[in-house]
């Protein structure tokens, strides 16, 4: 009987000694508590944890990708949209991540959801669609400052989708079409203005040089008498017309 007890005691001691040794990977750390109080952070590699006296909480230091569920957001111009995002963060202080917050992942997720709604609610719909980089930076800085007490570093925030209602999509399409029409009319008006200015300059040059006017007259006749044209043109020299015009002007006086 004594032999069985001794054998059992030896096996128990061996099991206790084996359970004392823990192996942590390069990306893991062990937060050690001794009799309920924080002792130290150990790892990576082989560490010793005394059973019944010490307790270890394992912490992963790798970057974690957190998908933020779709949030109903009302923009500053009273447009209802659904927005979802993805957050990249990692634990840089295992002690704070274990002691200061009960569940670091749930806490970060809930904080990200509320921050996403509050930040986007301060911007118009056009800013949400056109200035995502700025919004991502604002959300990232807010999350990083608030999670610093938990030993967390938020490295990046990306807004993935901004979903709109069908009615709002149609309204935006109409707005874009109206904007394109406005630009087309402005460009057409600017072209007319430039053409008018060029014609005025050309007219001033022709008035100062009658020979140029005669050459332009002949060029017009050439254009009129093109191929397959049924128009008959009788050219009349300007030298004959000018005296007649002068006589008519003199008769009027």
WOPEGI-V872745 format. One record per residue. RES is the residue in three letters. PHI is phi in whole degrees, 0 to 359 (999 if undefined). Layout:
# WOPEGI-V872745
res->RES phi->PHI
res->RES phi->PHI
This chain:
# WOPEGI-V872745
res->UNK phi->999
res->UNK phi->297
res->UNK phi->296
res->UNK phi->297
res->UNK phi->295
res->UNK phi->296
res->UNK phi->297
res->UNK phi->294
res->UNK phi->296
res->UNK phi->296
res->UNK phi->298
res->UNK phi->297
res->UNK phi->297
res->UNK phi->297
res->UNK phi->297
res->UNK phi->294
res->UNK phi->295
res->UNK phi->294
res->UNK phi->290
res->UNK phi->290
res->UNK phi->267
res->UNK phi->236
res->UNK phi->243
res->UNK phi->248
res->UNK phi->289
res->UNK phi->299
res->UNK phi->266
res->UNK phi->242
res->UNK phi->226
res->UNK phi->247
res->UNK phi->271
res->UNK phi->262
res->UNK phi->247
res->UNK phi->246
res->UNK phi->54
res->UNK phi->89
res->UNK phi->252
res->UNK phi->297
res->UNK phi->251
res->UNK phi->192
res->UNK phi->255
res->UNK phi->241
res->UNK phi->111
res->UNK phi->277
res->UNK phi->101
res->UNK phi->272
res->UNK phi->230
res->UNK phi->243
res->UNK phi->236
res->UNK phi->283
res->UNK phi->298
res->UNK phi->69
res->UNK phi->251
res->UNK phi->246
res->UNK phi->226
res->UNK phi->243
res->UNK phi->245
res->UNK phi->276
res->UNK phi->234
res->UNK phi->265
res->UNK phi->263
res->UNK phi->286
res->UNK phi->294
res->UNK phi->249
res->UNK phi->260
res->UNK phi->245
res->UNK phi->271
res->UNK phi->277
res->UNK phi->299
res->UNK phi->300
res->UNK phi->243
res->UNK phi->278
res->UNK phi->238
res->UNK phi->253
res->UNK phi->288
res->UNK phi->295
res->UNK phi->264
res->UNK phi->62
res->UNK phi->247
res->UNK phi->272
res->UNK phi->224
res->UNK phi->248
res->UNK phi->230
res->UNK phi->231
res->UNK phi->213
res->UNK phi->229
res->UNK phi->237
res->UNK phi->248
res->UNK phi->213
res->UNK phi->212
res->UNK phi->272
res->UNK phi->251
res->UNK phi->228
res->UNK phi->300
res->UNK phi->299
res->UNK phi->294
res->UNK phi->295
res->UNK phi->267
res->UNK phi->273
res->UNK phi->277
res->UNK phi->219
res->UNK phi->289
res->UNK phi->226
res->UNK phi->296
res->UNK phi->286
res->UNK phi->295
res->UNK phi->296
res->UNK phi->293
res->UNK phi->296
res->UNK phi->294
res->UNK phi->295
res->UNK phi->295
res->UNK phi->294
res->UNK phi->293
res->UNK phi->294
res->UNK phi->298
res->UNK phi->292
res->UNK phi->291
res->UNK phi->288
res->UNK phi->291
res->UNK phi->293
res->UNK phi->267
res->UNK phi->235
res->UNK phi->283
res->UNK phi->297
res->UNK phi->299
res->UNK phi->291
res->UNK phi->298
res->UNK phi->276
res->UNK phi->256
res->UNK phi->237
res->UNK phi->292
res->UNK phi->299
res->UNK phi->294
res->UNK phi->295
res->UNK phi->301
res->UNK phi->294
res->UNK phi->296
res->UNK phi->295
res->UNK phi->299
res->UNK phi->293
res->UNK phi->293
res->UNK phi->297
res->UNK phi->297
res->UNK phi->290
res->UNK phi->278
res->UNK phi->268
res->UNK phi->297
res->UNK phi->291
res->UNK phi->264
res->UNK phi->75
res->UNK phi->244
res->UNK phi->244
res->UNK phi->274
res->UNK phi->269
res->UNK phi->199
res->UNK phi->226
res->UNK phi->229
res->UNK phi->282
res->UNK phi->271
res->UNK phi->223
res->UNK phi->237
res->UNK phi->268
res->UNK phi->246
res->UNK phi->290
res->UNK phi->298
res->UNK phi->296
res->UNK phi->290
res->UNK phi->296
res->UNK phi->295
res->UNK phi->295
res->UNK phi->293
res->UNK phi->296
res->UNK phi->296
res->UNK phi->297
res->UNK phi->295
res->UNK phi->295
res->UNK phi->296
res->UNK phi->294
res->UNK phi->295
res->UNK phi->297
res->UNK phi->299
res->UNK phi->296
res->UNK phi->297
res->UNK phi->294
res->UNK phi->295
res->UNK phi->296
res->UNK phi->297
res->UNK phi->295
res->UNK phi->295
res->UNK phi->296
res->UNK phi->297
res->UNK phi->296
res->UNK phi->296
res->UNK phi->295
res->UNK phi->296
res->UNK phi->298
res->UNK phi->293
res->UNK phi->295
res->UNK phi->297
res->UNK phi->298
res->UNK phi->295
res->UNK phi->296
res->UNK phi->297
res->UNK phi->292
res->UNK phi->291
res->UNK phi->295
res->UNK phi->284
res->UNK phi->224
res->UNK phi->298
res->UNK phi->297
res->UNK phi->295
res->UNK phi->298
res->UNK phi->296
res->UNK phi->295
res->UNK phi->293
res->UNK phi->298
res->UNK phi->294
res->UNK phi->295
res->UNK phi->294
res->UNK phi->297
res->UNK phi->297
res->UNK phi->292
res->UNK phi->291
res->UNK phi->273
res->UNK phi->278
res->UNK phi->293
res->UNK phi->54
res->UNK phi->255
res->UNK phi->265
res->UNK phi->277
res->UNK phi->253
res->UNK phi->241
res->UNK phi->253
res->UNK phi->291
res->UNK phi->237
res->UNK phi->299
res->UNK phi->292
res->UNK phi->294
res->UNK phi->279
res->UNK phi->286
res->UNK phi->298
res->UNK phi->298
res->UNK phi->298
res->UNK phi->295
res->UNK phi->293
res->UNK phi->295
res->UNK phi->299
res->UNK phi->295
res->UNK phi->293
res->UNK phi->295
res->UNK phi->294
res->UNK phi->290
